Amino acid sequence: MKPQLSPNVLKLLRQCMRVKGTSVPVCKILDVLASEDGDVSKVANFFREVKERPLREAFHSCAQLLRALEPYLRRQLPENAASLPGEEKSPKQLATAEKVKLFIDGCSKGNPGPAGIGLVFTDLEGRIIEEDKKFIGRQTNNYAEYSSLVEGLKKALDSGVKQVFVFTDSELLAKQMLGEYKIRNKTLFALQCEARQLIRHLGKFTISYIARDQNKRADRLASAAATKASGTRSES
């Protein structure tokens, strides 16, 4: 029978996973785990499944540790347990939120090919407020990335949101919006102009580049929109 982690350890891991991108050293988490009788060996068993090298060499930060722990925690948690952190729902609705984080992604199956966008709105603590996905026809990856920004901004403004903090795993999109890269493609330039017009109606706007593994939910939504449309077209 599989060992179960104690409620205290699960609570600790949940709390840590709420902090996206944290650089808290792994050793601090280990210190807390060490105070839990018997649970250290259970967590250690997981790491033996994943890496055959010292824990502190394999995982250098809290974020890496917790991303690696996620599938293990899913196996340990009972079916009726609360969602893992990052999947928790906010009591707010988008229409009642003034400040949101917006995770965006665009996907093209073929570049150009069937394309989709994914949007994930969260509160400032990272709890999901709303998600959306949309098929946008046959487009390139970059077109899809810009479309996700435009659609996300429209949705936020239509809901009365005043401050939007955007996160994207497209370095090109982020740096072009920040003015660090020039746009030579006329189609993308038109989409950027549309995005900038929408931004003028916000009280505050930021855009940040993040690693792809920090944008998994938006990525899955965009891919699902593109894949479903692609599959439907191929069957017809």
Secondary structure, 3 states (H helix, E strand, C coil): CCCCCCHHHHHHHHHHHCCCCCCCCHHHHHHHHHCCCCHHHHHHHHHHHHCCCCHHHHCCCHHHHHHHHHHHHHHHCCCCCCCCCCCCECCCCHHHCCEEEEEEEEEECCCCEEEEEEEEEECCCCCEEEEEEEEEEEECHHHHHHHHHHHHHHHHHHCCCCEEEEEECCHHHHHHHCCCCCCCCHHHHHHHHHHHHHHCCCCEEEEEECCHHHCHHHHHHHHHHHHHHHHHHHHC
